[in-house]
Amino acid sequence: MVFEDHQRAGAMTDQSAVDTAVKRLALALDALDAAVERRREADRNEEALANQVHVLGADRSKLAAALDGEAARSRRLETANREIATRIDAAIASIRSVVDGGV
């Protein structure tokens, strides 16, 4: 009878060890699933950031092109302004000479 009790105790201990191992395996699998999900989320966040960087780069390129265009327009306006100022000065000088010559 002692031998049977020892066998039962051994079987229980073996079953208990298996149960413990199964529980540890389940916990490890749960932890692995959680780590995989965190990695997927990190990958999604990284992709979203890469898309935002791409969009910002495209916006920057558009803004740089617009700035270049406006700078060129500003230079043309400055040139036109100088030409107009020169013509006005010449017209004023011409009018003064007519007024001075007529007096």
C-alpha positions as CSV (number, residue, x, y, z in Angstrom):
1,M,0.0,0.0,0.0
2,V,2.9,2.4,0.7
3,F,4.2,1.7,-2.8
4,E,0.9,2.6,-4.4
5,D,0.7,5.8,-2.4
6,H,4.2,6.6,-3.5
7,Q,3.2,5.9,-7.1
8,R,0.2,8.1,-6.8
9,A,2.3,10.9,-5.2
10,G,4.8,10.5,-8.0
11,A,2.0,10.6,-10.7
12,M,0.6,13.7,-9.0
13,T,4.0,15.3,-8.8
14,D,4.5,14.5,-12.5
15,Q,1.1,15.9,-13.4
16,S,1.7,18.9,-11.2
17,A,5.0,19.5,-13.0
18,V,3.3,19.2,-16.4
19,D,0.5,21.6,-15.3
20,T,3.1,24.1,-14.1
21,A,5.0,23.8,-17.4
22,V,1.8,24.2,-19.4
23,K,0.9,27.3,-17.4
24,R,4.4,28.7,-17.9
25,L,4.2,28.0,-21.6
26,A,0.8,29.7,-21.8
27,L,2.2,32.8,-20.0
28,A,5.2,32.8,-22.3
29,L,3.0,32.6,-25.3
30,D,0.8,35.4,-24.0
31,A,3.9,37.5,-23.4
32,L,5.1,36.8,-26.9
33,D,1.7,37.7,-28.4
34,A,1.8,41.0,-26.4
35,A,5.4,41.7,-27.7
36,V,4.3,41.0,-31.3
37,E,1.4,43.4,-31.0
38,R,3.6,46.1,-29.5
39,R,6.0,45.6,-32.4
40,R,3.2,45.8,-34.9
41,E,1.9,49.0,-33.3
42,A,5.5,50.5,-33.4
43,D,5.8,49.6,-37.0
44,R,2.4,51.2,-37.8
45,N,3.6,54.4,-35.9
46,E,6.9,54.4,-37.8
47,E,5.0,54.1,-41.1
48,A,2.7,56.9,-40.2
49,L,5.7,59.1,-39.2
50,A,7.4,58.3,-42.5
51,N,4.3,59.3,-44.4
52,Q,4.1,62.6,-42.4
53,V,7.8,63.3,-43.2
54,H,7.1,62.6,-46.8
55,V,4.1,65.0,-46.8
56,L,6.2,67.7,-45.0
57,G,9.0,67.3,-47.6
58,A,6.5,67.7,-50.4
59,D,5.0,70.8,-48.8
60,R,8.5,72.2,-48.2
61,S,9.4,71.7,-51.9
62,K,6.2,73.5,-52.9
63,L,6.8,76.3,-50.5
64,A,10.5,76.7,-51.7
65,A,9.3,76.8,-55.3
66,A,6.7,79.4,-54.4
67,L,9.3,81.5,-52.5
68,D,11.6,81.3,-55.5
69,G,8.8,82.5,-57.7
70,E,7.9,85.4,-55.4
71,A,11.6,86.4,-55.1
72,A,11.9,86.5,-58.9
73,R,8.7,88.6,-59.1
74,S,10.0,91.0,-56.4
75,R,13.2,91.5,-58.4
76,R,11.2,92.2,-61.5
77,L,9.1,94.7,-59.6
78,E,12.2,96.4,-58.2
79,T,13.7,96.7,-61.7
80,A,10.4,98.1,-63.0
81,N,10.2,100.5,-60.1
82,R,13.8,101.8,-60.8
83,E,12.9,102.2,-64.5
84,I,9.7,104.1,-63.7
85,A,11.6,106.3,-61.2
86,T,14.2,107.1,-63.9
87,R,11.5,108.0,-66.4
88,I,9.7,110.2,-63.8
89,D,12.9,112.0,-63.0
90,A,13.5,112.5,-66.8
91,A,9.9,113.8,-67.2
92,I,10.3,116.2,-64.3
93,A,13.6,117.4,-65.7
94,S,12.0,117.9,-69.1
95,I,9.0,119.8,-67.6
96,R,11.4,122.0,-65.6
97,S,13.4,122.9,-68.6
98,V,10.2,123.8,-70.5
99,V,9.0,125.8,-67.6
100,D,12.3,127.5,-67.0
101,G,12.8,128.1,-70.7
102,G,9.4,129.7,-71.0
103,V,9.9,132.1,-68.2
